Amino acid sequence: MAGSLLVLNGVQVVLTQSAVARRLEGLRPTRVVAAGALLNAFAFALFALLSAAPGWTVLPGLCTAMLVYNLAETVAIPCREELSVSLSDPAQRGRYLAVYL
């Protein structure tokens, strides 16, 4: 199951990253990163709740939690990278990116 969820992760990121990034252009990066963090927390709460869920809900619950986690990842990462570049000293931008990435 873990392998299937990782494949779902990769496929969703590839299919949605460009569209999501385009929709987020013009928004404040700090707010987008905060929204991504909230989505991430929600996804992990869903993962945690699945341990007490009835057996028949685990598979759809895992897929839903993974989709929310992927959405959080797709929303937050471009703006986190933008923030790391904009907050760094121009002369040391490469060093900041090396540590961040």
FIKE-387244 format. One record per residue (C-alpha): residue number from 1; residue in one letter; x, y, z. Coordinates in Angstrom, 1 decimal. Layout:
# FIKE-387244
{i: NUM; aa: A; px: X; py: Y; pz: Z}
...
//
This chain:
# FIKE-387244
{i: 1; aa: M; px: 0.0; py: 0.0; pz: 0.0}
{i: 2; aa: A; px: 2.8; py: 2.4; pz: 0.8}
{i: 3; aa: G; px: 4.3; py: 2.0; pz: -2.7}
{i: 4; aa: S; px: 0.9; py: 2.8; pz: -4.3}
{i: 5; aa: L; px: 0.5; py: 5.9; pz: -2.2}
{i: 6; aa: L; px: 4.0; py: 7.1; pz: -3.2}
{i: 7; aa: V; px: 3.1; py: 6.5; pz: -6.8}
{i: 8; aa: L; px: -0.2; py: 8.5; pz: -6.2}
{i: 9; aa: N; px: 2.0; py: 11.3; pz: -4.7}
{i: 10; aa: G; px: 4.3; py: 11.5; pz: -7.7}
{i: 11; aa: V; px: 1.5; py: 11.4; pz: -10.3}
{i: 12; aa: Q; px: -0.5; py: 14.1; pz: -8.5}
{i: 13; aa: V; px: 2.5; py: 16.4; pz: -8.2}
{i: 14; aa: V; px: 3.4; py: 16.0; pz: -11.9}
{i: 15; aa: L; px: -0.2; py: 16.6; pz: -13.0}
{i: 16; aa: T; px: -1.1; py: 19.5; pz: -10.8}
{i: 17; aa: Q; px: 2.1; py: 21.5; pz: -10.0}
{i: 18; aa: S; px: 2.0; py: 23.8; pz: -13.0}
{i: 19; aa: A; px: -1.7; py: 24.6; pz: -12.7}
{i: 20; aa: V; px: -1.5; py: 25.2; pz: -8.9}
{i: 21; aa: A; px: 1.6; py: 27.4; pz: -9.2}
{i: 22; aa: R; px: -0.1; py: 29.5; pz: -11.9}
{i: 23; aa: R; px: -3.2; py: 30.0; pz: -9.7}
{i: 24; aa: L; px: -1.1; py: 31.1; pz: -6.8}
{i: 25; aa: E; px: 0.8; py: 33.8; pz: -8.7}
{i: 26; aa: G; px: 0.2; py: 37.2; pz: -7.2}
{i: 27; aa: L; px: -0.6; py: 35.9; pz: -3.7}
{i: 28; aa: R; px: 1.6; py: 36.7; pz: -0.8}
{i: 29; aa: P; px: 4.0; py: 33.9; pz: -0.4}
{i: 30; aa: T; px: 3.8; py: 33.9; pz: 3.4}
{i: 31; aa: R; px: 0.1; py: 33.3; pz: 3.3}
{i: 32; aa: V; px: 0.4; py: 30.6; pz: 0.8}
{i: 33; aa: V; px: 3.1; py: 28.8; pz: 2.9}
{i: 34; aa: A; px: 0.8; py: 29.2; pz: 5.9}
{i: 35; aa: A; px: -2.1; py: 27.7; pz: 4.0}
{i: 36; aa: G; px: 0.1; py: 24.8; pz: 2.9}
{i: 37; aa: A; px: 1.2; py: 24.2; pz: 6.5}
{i: 38; aa: L; px: -2.5; py: 24.0; pz: 7.6}
{i: 39; aa: L; px: -3.3; py: 21.6; pz: 4.8}
{i: 40; aa: N; px: -0.3; py: 19.5; pz: 5.8}
{i: 41; aa: A; px: -1.5; py: 19.5; pz: 9.4}
{i: 42; aa: F; px: -4.9; py: 18.4; pz: 8.3}
{i: 43; aa: A; px: -3.5; py: 15.6; pz: 6.2}
{i: 44; aa: F; px: -1.5; py: 14.3; pz: 9.1}
{i: 45; aa: A; px: -4.5; py: 14.5; pz: 11.4}
{i: 46; aa: L; px: -6.4; py: 12.4; pz: 8.8}
{i: 47; aa: F; px: -3.5; py: 9.9; pz: 8.8}
{i: 48; aa: A; px: -3.7; py: 9.8; pz: 12.6}
{i: 49; aa: L; px: -7.4; py: 9.3; pz: 12.8}
{i: 50; aa: L; px: -7.2; py: 6.3; pz: 10.5}
{i: 51; aa: S; px: -5.7; py: 4.2; pz: 13.2}
{i: 52; aa: A; px: -9.1; py: 4.3; pz: 15.0}
{i: 53; aa: A; px: -11.2; py: 4.0; pz: 11.8}
{i: 54; aa: P; px: -13.2; py: 1.0; pz: 10.8}
{i: 55; aa: G; px: -11.4; py: -1.3; pz: 8.4}
{i: 56; aa: W; px: -13.5; py: -0.6; pz: 5.4}
{i: 57; aa: T; px: -12.6; py: 3.2; pz: 5.6}
{i: 58; aa: V; px: -8.8; py: 2.8; pz: 5.8}
{i: 59; aa: L; px: -8.1; py: 2.5; pz: 2.1}
{i: 60; aa: P; px: -10.2; py: 5.5; pz: 1.0}
{i: 61; aa: G; px: -9.0; py: 7.4; pz: 4.0}
{i: 62; aa: L; px: -5.4; py: 6.8; pz: 3.1}
{i: 63; aa: C; px: -6.0; py: 7.9; pz: -0.4}
{i: 64; aa: T; px: -7.8; py: 11.0; pz: 0.8}
{i: 65; aa: A; px: -5.1; py: 11.9; pz: 3.3}
{i: 66; aa: M; px: -2.4; py: 11.4; pz: 0.7}
{i: 67; aa: L; px: -4.3; py: 13.7; pz: -1.8}
{i: 68; aa: V; px: -4.5; py: 16.4; pz: 0.9}
{i: 69; aa: Y; px: -0.9; py: 15.9; pz: 1.8}
{i: 70; aa: N; px: 0.1; py: 16.2; pz: -1.9}
{i: 71; aa: L; px: -2.0; py: 19.4; pz: -2.3}
{i: 72; aa: A; px: -0.2; py: 20.9; pz: 0.7}
{i: 73; aa: E; px: 3.1; py: 20.0; pz: -0.8}
{i: 74; aa: T; px: 2.1; py: 21.4; pz: -4.2}
{i: 75; aa: V; px: 0.8; py: 24.6; pz: -2.7}
{i: 76; aa: A; px: 3.6; py: 25.4; pz: -0.3}
{i: 77; aa: I; px: 6.9; py: 24.4; pz: -2.0}
{i: 78; aa: P; px: 7.0; py: 27.0; pz: -4.8}
{i: 79; aa: C; px: 6.4; py: 29.8; pz: -2.3}
{i: 80; aa: R; px: 8.8; py: 28.4; pz: 0.2}
{i: 81; aa: E; px: 11.5; py: 28.4; pz: -2.5}
{i: 82; aa: E; px: 10.6; py: 32.0; pz: -3.5}
{i: 83; aa: L; px: 10.8; py: 33.1; pz: 0.2}
{i: 84; aa: S; px: 14.2; py: 31.4; pz: 0.7}
{i: 85; aa: V; px: 15.5; py: 33.3; pz: -2.4}
{i: 86; aa: S; px: 14.0; py: 36.7; pz: -1.5}
{i: 87; aa: L; px: 15.1; py: 36.6; pz: 2.1}
{i: 88; aa: S; px: 18.7; py: 35.7; pz: 1.3}
{i: 89; aa: D; px: 21.6; py: 38.0; pz: 0.8}
{i: 90; aa: P; px: 22.1; py: 38.3; pz: -3.0}
{i: 91; aa: A; px: 25.8; py: 37.5; pz: -2.6}
{i: 92; aa: Q; px: 25.1; py: 34.3; pz: -0.7}
{i: 93; aa: R; px: 21.9; py: 33.1; pz: -2.5}
{i: 94; aa: G; px: 23.6; py: 29.9; pz: -3.7}
{i: 95; aa: R; px: 24.6; py: 29.0; pz: -0.1}
{i: 96; aa: Y; px: 21.0; py: 29.6; pz: 1.1}
{i: 97; aa: L; px: 19.6; py: 27.5; pz: -1.6}
{i: 98; aa: A; px: 22.1; py: 24.7; pz: -1.0}
{i: 99; aa: V; px: 21.0; py: 24.5; pz: 2.6}
{i: 100; aa: Y; px: 17.3; py: 24.9; pz: 1.9}
{i: 101; aa: L; px: 17.1; py: 22.3; pz: -0.9}
//
